């Protein structure tokens, strides 16, 4: 997994869009869930509704890691593709590696992020309020979270992307799988994904570095499992390891592909 070096990036206005911070009271976490939200150029004066890319940062992480979305917004703006980006906090003091899963009272991260957060965002921003308007994307441990949460909530998300992620919960170092239930492994959910996509088409893509010694093999395994089950997906291996140089080099292309499969901004 990746420590949140991105947290050092401050919230800022993009060249034309604007990044700000917001929060809401989460019943699942029994506390406040802050998030960074990027509003595209023209949002303030437009009446349009926009697709939303939900971005999950890596773990373990500082409570401020969600603020580090500068590399996302700087890649998005040159595309000229209007979208809202929402990046929720995925860790807090004393709970720096919750793996985006539901663990019990006050630690139900999946419920907070996959259910409560979209509900809040839809009620406070001009979004396309359907699964066709929502992507769930994550980096490293966030990639694991994006895949698991989206598969568990395919009624809410139609685009899934994992960037150098994995597909079973691991220890903080990402070197060993920890005890988990079948529902916490994407490998065991492949048949469910196959059945569901026949009813609700889903774009599923995942990428990994060729020198990523921790996660490349598992990415290749999931690719084989999805292919054997006839689940449509995109899988690519890129030069590089598990580091920022890989993500920065390809963020624009990965975001573009996700947006290609979302509903474009609409009037009213």
N, C-alpha and C positions, 0 to 999 in steps of 0.2 A: 504494500500500500504506500501511499505517498503522504508525507507530512504536508501541511497546508502552507507551503512557501508563498502561495498566491495571496495569502491573507495580508501581506504587506502592501498590496495594491489598494489605494484608497478609493472610496466611492468618488466618482467624478462625472462631469458632463462629457459626453462624447462630442465628436465634432459637430454633430447636429442633434443627436438624441440626448437623453438625460438619464443618469443613473441616480437613484435616491434610495433611501432606506425606509422600510415600513415594518409593522409588526401587528400581531393579533394575539388574543388570549386563546391558548390551546387547551382544550379539555384533556386531550390525549397526553399532553406533557405536564399538565397542571402548572402551567406557567406561560410566559410570553414566548412566541416563536417569531424572531425577527427574520427579515429577508431583504435582499437587495432586489430592486426592480429597475429594469431598463425600459424606458419608454422611447419609441422610435421617433425619428424626425417628423415633425408635423402633428404629433399626437395631440398637443394642447389645442390646436385649431381645427383638427379634423373631427368628423363625426363617424369615422370608420371604426369597425371592430377588427381586432388583430389576433392572429394566432399567437400562442404562448409557448415558448421553449422553457421548460423547467429544468434547471441545471443543478446537479448534486456534486458537491466538492468531495475531495478525497479525505480519508481518515487514516490514522488518528489526526485530530485537528484541534486548533484553538477555537474558542467560541466565536472569534471574529473571522474565521476562514471564509464564510459565505460572502464577505465583501470583495473577495478577489476575483471579480469577473471582468477586469479590464481587458484581458486577452480575448474574452468572448465577444464583448461589444466592439472592440477594435477590429475584429475579424468580420463581424456582421455588417457594420456600416458600409464598407466598400462594395458589398454585394448589392446594395440598393433594394434589399428585401425587407419590407417593414414587418417587424415582429416585436412582441414584448418578451423580455427575458426575466425570469424570476429565479433567484438563487436563495433557497432557504438555509438557515443554520442547520447543520447536521451533527453538531457536537456542542457540549457545554462543559464547564468546569466539573470535574468528577465523573464525566461521562463522555470521554473524548473519542470513543470508538464503538458507538452503538450499532454500527452496520446497517442503519436505516430500518431496523426491524422493530416489531412490537415485543417488548420485554415485560410488560406489566404496568401497574399503576404508576403514572408519572413518567414512564419511559416508553410510551407507545409511539415511536418515531414514524413507523409506516402509516398509521392512522393520521397523524398530524400532517404528514407531507402529501400523502396520496389522496386524502379525503378532505381534511379541514382546509388546507392551503388553497387548492383550486376553488373551493367554495368561496373562500374569502376573496381571492383574486377576481373571480367572476363578478362578485357583488360590488367591487370597488374600482374596477378598471373596465375599459371597453374591450372585452375579449370576445372571441368566437366561442360560444358556450356549448361546445360539443366535443366529443373525442377527436373529431377531424380537425379541431383547432388546437390540439395539445400534443406536444412532444415531451418525452421524459429522457433526458440525456445526463450521463454521469461520467466522472473521471475516476479511474482506479476503484477505490471502495464505492465511490459514487456510481461507477458503472455497474457494480453489483447491485446497488440499491435501485438504480434505474430499471434494470432488467426484472428484478424480483417484484418491485412495486407495480410496474406496468403490467406484467403478466397477471398479478393478483387483481389488477384493476383495469382490465381491458375495456371496460365500459367507459373509462375516463380518458384513456390515452390511445392514440392510433400510431404513434411513431416512438420507437425505442432505439436509443444508441448507447453503446458502451465504448468508452475510450480507455483502452488499456485496463479493462476491468477483469473481474473473475465472476464465478457463478455459484459458489458455495461460500458460506461465511468462514472467515479465516481469523487467525490470531492477529494482533496489531502489526506484526512484522510482515504479514502476508506469506509466511513460510509454511504454514500448516493449517489444515482444515480443522475447525472446532466442531464439537457435537452440535447437531442441528436436526430439525424435523424434515421430512420429505418436502414439505411446502416451502422450505427455505433454500432449496436447491433448484436452480433452473434446469438442471439435467433431468430431474424427475418430472418436471412440468412440460417437457417437450410434447407429449401426447395431448395435453390440455391445450397447448398453443396451436397444435395442428387442428384440433376440432373447432376451436374458437375462431381461428382466422377464416374459416369457411363462412362464418356468419358475419364477423366483423374484421374486414381486411386490416392488417397491421404491417407497417414497414419496420423491419427489425434489422439493424446493422451493428456490427461490432468490429473493432480494430485493435491491433496490438503491434508492438515493436518486435522486430526479428530477434533482437538481443534481450528481450524481456524474459529473463530466466525464471521468474516466479510464475508468470501468467500465460506465456505463449502456449504451452502444452495444453492447458485447459481450454483456451480459446479454440485451438485446433480440434479438441475433443468435441466441444459443443457444435462446431461447424459440421463434423461428421454425423453427429446425432441428428441435427436438424435436417441435413441432406437425406439421411436414411429415412426419416419420417415424412419427407416431402414438404417440409416447412420452408417457404420462400424466405430468403434472408440475403444479406450482403456481408461478406467477411473479407477483410484485407489485412495483410501483414506489411508493415512499413519498415524501412531502415531505421535503426535506433533501438534504444532500450526503454526503460520505464522512467522517462524524464520529460521535462518541459520542452526540450527541443523538438521532440516528436509531436507533441500536442500543438505547439505554436505553429509548426510547419503545415499542419493539416486542418486546423480548426475551421478555416474558411470553407474548405471543400466539404467537411463533415456537416457543418451547419447548413450549407447550401443543399446538400442531399436531404437533410431532414425537412427543410422548408419546402422542397419540391413535393413532399408527400403530405403537406398540410394545406388546409383551405386558405386561400389568399385573403387579404383584408377585404372586408365587405362594407357596404353602406348600411347605416342604421343598426 
